[in-house]
């Protein structure tokens, strides 16, 4: 599920547009440049800040509404900040049958977030996905690019604690 323009929360922080301008400069003279510009902006910021939508519209000479149409159509784009660690819970058939619901419930209990939600400290985002493609290891979760198969409630707790500890070492 993607966010709509109305669901995007207002932020009080001003966004530095330097990185967005650099991305736009890179693709400015390229035909069909909207998608690579949006992908580059998301890579730079971790999401698409509203200010960058207006900047992109102005610099590429397109309507902001066209950009919002792209952002809300494609699930790859996010219009609000996401966590440093994205926890994807597979809820496909094999994972569902083997207890993915309990794993999702555990994440919600431990972190206080459900599907498409992010912790207030921007450390974790939870996403329930249709399939991770590792049915033989069901149930499965991914944290960023790391896959954890045959996951149990206890293993889920261990994974969460691992990333909390890792984050405290990096801070």
LINHU-V322743 format. One line per field, one symbol per residue. ss: DSSP state (~ for helix, > for strand, _ for the rest). phi: phi as a letter, one per 30 degrees, with the letter a starting at -180 (. if undefined). burial: + if it has 24 or more other C-alpha atoms within 12 Angstrom, else -. Layout:
ss = ???
phi = ???
burial = ???
//
This chain:
ss = ____~~~__________~~~~~~~~~~______~~~~~~~~~~~~____~~~~~~~~~~~___~~~~~~~~~~___________>>>>>>__~~~~~__~~~~~~~~~~~~_____>>_____>>>>>>_____~~~___>>>__>>>____~~~~~~~~~~~~~~~~~~_
phi = .cdcedddddcdddcddeddddddedceccdiddddddddddddcjacdeedddddeddchbdedddddddddcddcbcbecddcccccdcdeddedcjeedddddddddcibceicbdedhcbbcbccdacjbedcedbbbchcccbchdbedddeddddeddddddddd
burial = -++-+-------------+++-++--+-----+++-++++++-++++++++++++++-++------++-++-----++++++++++++++++-+++-+++++++-+++--+-+++++++---+++++++-++-++--++++++---+++++++--+--++--+--------
//
